[in-house]
Amino acid sequence: MLRYGTGGQLIVNPGSIGQPFFLDAQLRKDLRAQYMILEFDDKGLVDMDFRRVDYDVAAELQLAKDLRLPYFEVYYESLVNGIHHTHHQEFLRELAQKEGCDRELDDWLKSGND
């Protein structure tokens, strides 16, 4: 993603590790990791080269399981199917309650964030 902010600053999102977000369903089919190479000269930005590379999704998912990553099913769906629930607040709220993450967050907030 490339755009300019309200202050005229250049905003670039160089990529993602298996979680690219595209509104277009066709673009969501390519779930490879993405990154960007920026080239500058003395006058500023010359070129941007977006690249995609394969990575071991099964190993990433196993690591997430081993580390007991919260919201694993959401992570799985994102990495394997390209389905993202970032903006589905009701779904995420229900999942947080199911996994107990809402209580964990409440406890942390009440503790003074130490």
PyMOL commands that set and color helices and strands:
alter all, ss='L'
color gray80, all
select helices_A, chain A and resi 27-29+57-66+72-81+89-99+101-110
alter helices_A, ss='H'
color red, helices_A
select strands_A, chain A and resi 2-4+10-12+33-41+44-53
alter strands_A, ss='S'
color yellow, strands_A
deselect
rebuild
show_as cartoon
